[in-house]
Amino acid sequence: MSKRNKIIYWVATLWLSLGMVSTGIVQIIKVKAETDAFTHLGYPTYLMTILGIWKLLGVVAVLVPRLPLLKEWAYAGFFFAMSGAIVSHITLGDPVTQILPSVLLLTLTIVSWYFRPAERRVPVRTLQAAF
């Protein structure tokens, strides 16, 4: 892996982790603005706790050096959560300013996943054995 790719990976991964940890904590402690946003989107507030805990666990999975299959699941969870947030905001006609944070986190998820080092990827043999 080139030095440039390592830098891209770590910058994207650290910003992604910071974003997921901060939004996860905000959701777990149910900050009023976040509760209002969830209510506006039509989601039950108990979902905030579930998403917040999964975000924190996902960050741990992405940052630890082993467990590549768990990393894939964490990236998939981040992808589904952020793309779901984007679609939810667009469906309600929210302004771009409310959609951009989710777009940023989705972009960081994709960049981090794409540039992850070989030792953080699921070996092809493991995937072939599963099918």
C-alpha positions as CSV (number, residue, x, y, z in Angstrom):
1,M,0.0,0.0,0.0
2,S,1.4,3.4,-1.0
3,K,2.1,6.1,1.6
4,R,-0.6,8.3,-0.1
5,N,-3.2,5.6,0.2
6,K,-2.3,5.0,3.9
7,I,-2.7,8.7,4.6
8,I,-6.1,8.8,2.8
9,Y,-7.2,5.8,4.7
10,W,-6.2,7.1,8.1
11,V,-7.5,10.6,7.6
12,A,-10.9,9.3,6.3
13,T,-11.1,6.6,9.1
14,L,-10.3,9.0,11.9
15,W,-12.8,11.6,10.7
16,L,-15.4,8.9,10.2
17,S,-14.7,7.6,13.7
18,L,-14.9,11.1,15.2
19,G,-18.2,11.7,13.4
20,M,-19.7,8.3,14.4
21,V,-18.6,8.6,18.1
22,S,-19.9,12.2,18.4
23,T,-23.3,11.4,16.8
24,G,-23.5,8.1,18.7
25,I,-23.0,9.8,22.0
26,V,-25.5,12.6,21.1
27,Q,-28.0,9.9,20.3
28,I,-27.4,7.8,23.4
29,I,-27.7,10.7,25.8
30,K,-30.7,12.0,23.7
31,V,-29.7,15.6,23.2
32,K,-32.9,17.6,22.5
33,A,-31.9,18.7,19.0
34,E,-31.3,15.1,18.0
35,T,-34.5,14.0,19.6
36,D,-36.4,16.7,17.7
37,A,-34.6,15.6,14.4
38,F,-35.6,12.0,14.9
39,T,-39.2,13.0,15.7
40,H,-39.2,15.2,12.6
41,L,-38.1,12.2,10.5
42,G,-40.9,10.1,11.9
43,Y,-38.6,7.6,13.8
44,P,-39.2,6.5,17.4
45,T,-36.8,8.0,19.9
46,Y,-35.8,4.6,21.3
47,L,-34.0,4.0,17.9
48,M,-31.5,6.7,18.9
49,T,-30.1,4.4,21.7
50,I,-29.9,1.5,19.3
51,L,-28.1,3.5,16.6
52,G,-25.9,5.2,19.1
53,I,-24.6,2.0,20.6
54,W,-24.1,0.4,17.2
55,K,-22.2,3.4,16.0
56,L,-19.8,3.2,19.0
57,L,-19.3,-0.5,18.5
58,G,-18.8,0.0,14.8
59,V,-16.0,2.5,15.5
60,V,-14.3,0.0,17.8
61,A,-14.6,-2.7,15.1
62,V,-13.2,-0.4,12.4
63,L,-10.2,0.8,14.5
64,V,-9.1,-2.5,16.0
65,P,-6.4,-4.3,14.0
66,R,-8.0,-7.7,13.6
67,L,-11.5,-9.0,12.9
68,P,-11.8,-8.1,9.2
69,L,-15.2,-9.7,8.8
70,L,-16.5,-7.6,11.7
71,K,-15.1,-4.5,10.0
72,E,-17.1,-5.3,6.9
73,W,-20.3,-5.5,8.9
74,A,-19.4,-2.2,10.6
75,Y,-18.8,-0.5,7.3
76,A,-22.1,-1.9,6.0
77,G,-23.9,-0.6,9.1
78,F,-22.4,2.9,8.6
79,F,-23.4,2.8,5.0
80,F,-27.0,1.8,5.6
81,A,-27.4,4.2,8.5
82,M,-26.1,7.2,6.6
83,S,-27.8,6.4,3.3
84,G,-31.0,5.9,5.2
85,A,-30.6,9.3,6.9
86,I,-30.0,10.9,3.5
87,V,-33.1,9.3,2.0
88,S,-35.2,10.2,5.0
89,H,-34.2,13.9,4.8
90,I,-34.7,14.1,1.0
91,T,-38.1,12.4,1.3
92,L,-39.2,15.1,3.8
93,G,-37.8,17.9,1.6
94,D,-35.3,19.0,4.2
95,P,-32.8,21.6,3.2
96,V,-29.3,20.6,2.0
97,T,-27.8,21.9,5.3
98,Q,-29.6,19.1,7.1
99,I,-28.5,16.4,4.6
100,L,-24.8,17.3,4.3
101,P,-23.6,15.8,7.6
102,S,-25.0,12.4,6.5
103,V,-23.5,12.8,3.0
104,L,-20.1,13.6,4.6
105,L,-20.2,10.6,6.9
106,L,-21.4,8.4,4.0
107,T,-18.5,9.7,1.8
108,L,-16.0,9.0,4.6
109,T,-17.4,5.5,5.1
110,I,-16.9,4.7,1.4
111,V,-13.4,6.3,1.3
112,S,-12.2,4.5,4.4
113,W,-13.6,1.2,3.2
114,Y,-12.1,1.6,-0.3
115,F,-8.6,2.5,1.0
116,R,-8.4,0.0,3.9
117,P,-5.1,-1.9,4.0
118,A,-5.0,-5.6,2.9
119,E,-4.7,-6.8,6.5
120,R,-8.0,-5.1,7.3
121,R,-9.8,-6.8,4.4
122,V,-11.6,-10.2,4.5
123,P,-9.5,-12.8,2.7
124,V,-11.0,-13.9,-0.5
125,R,-10.8,-17.6,0.6
126,T,-13.1,-16.7,3.6
127,L,-15.7,-15.2,1.3
128,Q,-15.5,-18.2,-1.2
129,A,-16.0,-20.6,1.7
130,A,-19.1,-18.8,2.8
131,F,-20.7,-19.4,-0.6
